[in-house]
Amino acid sequence: MSVDLRAQLEELLDLIHQERDLAKANDAKGLMAVVSRKEALLDKLPGVPSEELDEDLIELASQIRSENRRNAYLVWSALNAIRSTMEFFQKQFSPAAYGGAGKRIHAPTEGLILSGRV
């Protein structure tokens, strides 16, 4: 089991690296293919208590966790950049509105990407 689990974890780490490279290259089609392969592999991974794992597998799992968090931060940063750019343009092209004190106000921007619910 340990050899099979090691092979699966190494494949998962490779998929995570591919995912990052495709995200940086802005290849949405390739990214979706890698994400679906990654999800299928995650579904096949057995649940093994950490007491039954040797040090090498624990270290590999820790590296996978770290790399996956790196990818999540990359996507989060890209979404924040898109969100701030869209807010900037929304303010530039939105009609002027005025508050009760007669000062110009900007209505809050809405949308799935801007709200972070994508």
VOSE-313614 format. One record per residue: x, y, z of N, C-alpha, C in turn. Coordinates in steps of 0.2 Angstrom, whole numbers. Layout:
# VOSE-313614
@nx X	ny Y	nz Z	cax X	cay Y	caz Z	cx X	cy Y	cz Z
...
# end
This chain:
# VOSE-313614
@nx 4	ny -6	nz 0	cax 0	cay 0	caz 0	cx 4	cy 6	cz 0
@nx 10	ny 6	nz 4	cax 14	cay 12	caz 4	cx 17	cy 14	cz -2
@nx 19	ny 9	nz -7	cax 22	cay 11	caz -13	cx 16	cy 14	cz -18
@nx 10	ny 11	nz -17	cax 5	cay 14	caz -21	cx 3	cy 21	cz -19
@nx 2	ny 22	nz -13	cax 1	cay 28	caz -10	cx 6	cy 33	cz -12
@nx 12	ny 31	nz -11	cax 18	cay 36	caz -13	cx 17	cy 38	cz -20
@nx 16	ny 33	nz -25	cax 15	cay 35	caz -32	cx 9	cy 40	cz -33
@nx 3	ny 39	nz -29	cax -2	cay 43	caz -30	cx -1	cy 50	cz -27
@nx 3	ny 51	nz -22	cax 5	cay 57	caz -19	cx 10	cy 61	cz -24
@nx 14	ny 57	nz -26	cax 19	cay 60	caz -31	cx 15	cy 63	cz -37
@nx 10	ny 59	nz -40	cax 6	cay 61	caz -45	cx 2	cy 67	cz -44
@nx 0	ny 68	nz -38	cax -4	cay 73	caz -35	cx 0	cy 80	cz -35
@nx 6	ny 79	nz -32	cax 11	cay 84	caz -32	cx 13	cy 87	cz -39
@nx 14	ny 82	nz -44	cax 15	cay 84	caz -51	cx 9	cy 88	cz -54
@nx 3	ny 86	nz -52	cax -3	cay 89	caz -55	cx -4	cy 96	cz -52
@nx -2	ny 97	nz -46	cax -2	cay 104	caz -43	cx 3	cy 108	cz -46
@nx 9	ny 106	nz -48	cax 14	cay 110	caz -51	cx 11	cy 112	cz -58
@nx 8	ny 107	nz -62	cax 5	cay 108	caz -68	cx 0	cy 113	cz -68
@nx -4	ny 113	nz -62	cax -10	cay 118	caz -61	cx -7	cy 125	cz -61
@nx -2	ny 125	nz -57	cax 1	cay 132	caz -56	cx 4	cy 135	cz -63
@nx 8	ny 131	nz -66	cax 10	cay 133	caz -73	cx 5	cy 135	cz -78
@nx -1	ny 131	nz -78	cax -6	cay 133	caz -82	cx -10	cy 139	cz -80
@nx -10	ny 140	nz -74	cax -13	cay 146	caz -71	cx -9	cy 152	cz -73
@nx -3	ny 152	nz -72	cax 2	cay 157	caz -74	cx 2	cy 159	cz -81
@nx 1	ny 153	nz -85	cax 1	cay 154	caz -93	cx -6	cy 156	cz -95
@nx -11	ny 156	nz -90	cax -18	cay 158	caz -92	cx -21	cy 154	cz -97
@nx -20	ny 147	nz -96	cax -23	cay 142	caz -101	cx -29	cy 139	cz -97
@nx -34	ny 142	nz -98	cax -40	cay 139	caz -95	cx -42	cy 132	cz -96
@nx -42	ny 131	nz -103	cax -44	cay 124	caz -105	cx -39	cy 119	cz -102
@nx -33	ny 120	nz -102	cax -28	cay 115	caz -99	cx -29	cy 115	cz -92
@nx -30	ny 121	nz -88	cax -31	cay 121	caz -81	cx -37	cy 117	cz -79
@nx -42	ny 117	nz -83	cax -48	cay 113	caz -81	cx -47	cy 106	cz -82
@nx -43	ny 104	nz -87	cax -42	cay 97	caz -87	cx -37	cy 94	cz -82
@nx -33	ny 98	nz -80	cax -28	cay 96	caz -74	cx -32	cy 96	cz -67
@nx -37	ny 101	nz -67	cax -41	cay 101	caz -60	cx -45	cy 95	cz -60
@nx -48	ny 93	nz -66	cax -53	cay 87	caz -66	cx -48	cy 81	cz -64
@nx -42	ny 80	nz -67	cax -38	cay 75	caz -65	cx -36	cy 74	cz -58
@nx -35	ny 80	nz -55	cax -33	cay 81	caz -48	cx -39	cy 79	cz -44
@nx -45	ny 81	nz -45	cax -51	cay 79	caz -42	cx -52	cy 72	cz -42
@nx -51	ny 69	nz -48	cax -52	cay 61	caz -48	cx -47	cy 58	cz -44
@nx -41	ny 60	nz -44	cax -35	cay 57	caz -40	cx -37	cy 58	cz -33
@nx -39	ny 64	nz -31	cax -41	cay 65	caz -23	cx -46	cy 60	cz -21
@nx -51	ny 59	nz -26	cax -57	cay 54	caz -24	cx -54	cy 47	cz -23
@nx -49	ny 45	nz -27	cax -46	cay 38	caz -26	cx -41	cy 37	cz -20
@nx -39	ny 43	nz -17	cax -34	cay 42	caz -12	cx -37	cy 39	cz -6
@nx -34	ny 34	nz -3	cax -36	cay 31	caz 3	cx -35	cy 35	cz 9
@nx -40	ny 35	nz 14	cax -39	cay 38	caz 20	cx -34	cy 34	cz 25
@nx -29	ny 36	nz 26	cax -24	cay 33	caz 31	cx -22	cy 37	cz 37
@nx -23	ny 34	nz 43	cax -21	cay 38	caz 49	cx -13	cy 39	cz 49
@nx -12	ny 45	nz 51	cax -5	cay 47	caz 51	cx 0	cy 43	cz 55
@nx -3	ny 39	nz 60	cax 2	cay 35	caz 63	cx 4	cy 29	cz 59
@nx 1	ny 27	nz 54	cax 3	cay 22	caz 49	cx 8	cy 24	cz 44
@nx 9	ny 30	nz 43	cax 13	cay 33	caz 38	cx 20	cy 33	cz 40
@nx 25	ny 32	nz 36	cax 32	cay 33	caz 37	cx 34	cy 41	cz 37
@nx 40	ny 43	nz 39	cax 42	cay 50	caz 39	cx 42	cy 53	cz 32
@nx 44	ny 49	nz 27	cax 44	cay 51	caz 20	cx 37	cy 53	cz 17
@nx 32	ny 49	nz 19	cax 26	cay 50	caz 16	cx 23	cy 56	cz 20
@nx 24	ny 57	nz 26	cax 22	cay 63	caz 30	cx 25	cy 69	cz 27
@nx 31	ny 69	nz 25	cax 35	cay 75	caz 22	cx 32	cy 76	cz 15
@nx 31	ny 71	nz 11	cax 28	cay 72	caz 5	cx 21	cy 75	cz 5
@nx 17	ny 73	nz 10	cax 10	cay 76	caz 11	cx 10	cy 83	cz 13
@nx 15	ny 85	nz 18	cax 16	cay 92	caz 20	cx 18	cy 96	cz 14
@nx 23	ny 93	nz 9	cax 25	cay 97	caz 3	cx 18	cy 98	cz -1
@nx 14	ny 93	nz -2	cax 8	cay 94	caz -6	cx 4	cy 99	cz -3
@nx 3	ny 99	nz 4	cax -1	cay 104	caz 7	cx 1	cy 111	cz 6
@nx 8	ny 112	nz 6	cax 11	cay 119	caz 5	cx 10	cy 121	cz -2
@nx 12	ny 117	nz -7	cax 11	cay 118	caz -14	cx 4	cy 120	cz -16
@nx -1	ny 116	nz -13	cax -8	cay 118	caz -14	cx -10	cy 124	cz -11
@nx -8	ny 126	nz -6	cax -9	cay 133	caz -3	cx -6	cy 138	cz -7
@nx 0	ny 137	nz -10	cax 3	cay 142	caz -14	cx -1	cy 143	cz -20
@nx -4	ny 138	nz -23	cax -9	cay 139	caz -29	cx -15	cy 142	cz -27
@nx -18	ny 141	nz -21	cax -23	cay 145	caz -19	cx -22	cy 152	cz -18
@nx -16	ny 154	nz -15	cax -14	cay 161	caz -14	cx -13	cy 164	cz -21
@nx -11	ny 160	nz -26	cax -10	cay 163	caz -33	cx -17	cy 165	cz -36
@nx -22	ny 160	nz -35	cax -28	cay 162	caz -38	cx -32	cy 167	cz -34
@nx -31	ny 167	nz -27	cax -34	cay 173	caz -23	cx -31	cy 180	cz -25
@nx -24	ny 180	nz -26	cax -21	cay 186	caz -28	cx -24	cy 188	cz -35
@nx -24	ny 184	nz -39	cax -27	cay 186	caz -46	cx -34	cy 188	cz -46
@nx -38	ny 185	nz -42	cax -45	cay 187	caz -41	cx -45	cy 194	cz -38
@nx -41	ny 196	nz -33	cax -41	cay 202	caz -30	cx -39	cy 208	cz -35
@nx -34	ny 206	nz -39	cax -32	cay 211	caz -44	cx -37	cy 212	cz -49
@nx -41	ny 207	nz -51	cax -47	cay 208	caz -56	cx -52	cy 212	cz -52
@nx -53	ny 210	nz -46	cax -58	cay 214	caz -42	cx -57	cy 221	cz -42
@nx -51	ny 223	nz -40	cax -49	cay 230	caz -39	cx -49	cy 234	cz -46
@nx -47	ny 230	nz -51	cax -47	cay 233	caz -58	cx -55	cy 234	cz -60
@nx -59	ny 230	nz -59	cax -66	cay 231	caz -60	cx -69	cy 236	cz -56
@nx -67	ny 237	nz -50	cax -70	cay 242	caz -46	cx -68	cy 249	cz -48
@nx -61	ny 249	nz -50	cax -59	cay 255	caz -53	cx -63	cy 257	cz -59
@nx -64	ny 253	nz -64	cax -68	cay 255	caz -70	cx -75	cy 256	cz -68
@nx -78	ny 252	nz -64	cax -85	cay 253	caz -62	cx -85	cy 261	cz -59
@nx -81	ny 263	nz -55	cax -81	cay 270	caz -53	cx -80	cy 275	cz -58
@nx -76	ny 273	nz -63	cax -75	cay 278	caz -69	cx -81	cy 279	cz -73
@nx -85	ny 273	nz -74	cax -90	cay 273	caz -79	cx -97	cy 273	cz -76
@nx -97	ny 273	nz -69	cax -104	cay 274	caz -66	cx -106	cy 281	cz -66
@nx -113	ny 282	nz -66	cax -116	cay 289	caz -66	cx -115	cy 292	cz -59
@nx -114	ny 298	nz -59	cax -113	cay 302	caz -53	cx -119	cy 301	cz -49
@nx -118	ny 300	nz -42	cax -123	cay 300	caz -37	cx -121	cy 305	cz -32
@nx -126	ny 307	nz -28	cax -124	cay 312	caz -23	cx -128	cy 310	cz -17
@nx -124	ny 311	nz -11	cax -127	cay 309	caz -5	cx -131	cy 314	cz -2
@nx -134	ny 313	nz 4	cax -138	cay 318	caz 8	cx -134	cy 325	cz 9
@nx -128	ny 325	nz 10	cax -124	cay 331	caz 11	cx -122	cy 334	cz 5
@nx -124	ny 332	nz -1	cax -122	cay 335	caz -7	cx -116	cy 333	cz -10
@nx -112	ny 328	nz -7	cax -106	cay 326	caz -9	cx -107	cy 320	cz -14
@nx -102	ny 319	nz -19	cax -103	cay 314	caz -24	cx -101	cy 307	cz -20
@nx -105	ny 302	nz -21	cax -103	cay 296	caz -19	cx -103	cy 291	cz -24
@nx -100	ny 285	nz -23	cax -100	cay 279	caz -28	cx -104	cy 274	cz -25
@nx -108	ny 271	nz -29	cax -112	cay 265	caz -27	cx -108	cy 259	cz -26
@nx -109	ny 255	nz -21	cax -104	cay 249	caz -21	cx -105	cy 245	cz -27
@nx -100	ny 242	nz -29	cax -100	cay 237	caz -35	cx -103	cy 231	cz -33
@nx -106	ny 227	nz -38	cax -109	cay 221	caz -37	cx -107	cy 216	cz -42
@nx -108	ny 210	nz -41	cax -106	cay 205	caz -46	cx -103	cy 199	cz -42
@nx -103	ny 193	nz -46	cax -101	cay 187	caz -43	cx -93	cy 187	cz -42
@nx -89	ny 190	nz -47	cax -82	cay 190	caz -46	cx -80	cy 196	cz -41
@nx -84	ny 201	nz -41	cax -82	cay 206	caz -36	cx -84	cy 204	cz -29
@nx -89	ny 200	nz -28	cax -91	cay 198	caz -21	cx -86	cy 193	cz -19
@nx -83	ny 189	nz -23	cax -79	cay 184	caz -21	cx -82	cy 177	cz -20
@nx -88	ny 177	nz -23	cax -93	cay 171	caz -23	cx -92	cy 166	cz -29
@nx -86	ny 167	nz -33	cax -85	cay 163	caz -39	cx -82	cy 156	cz -37
# end
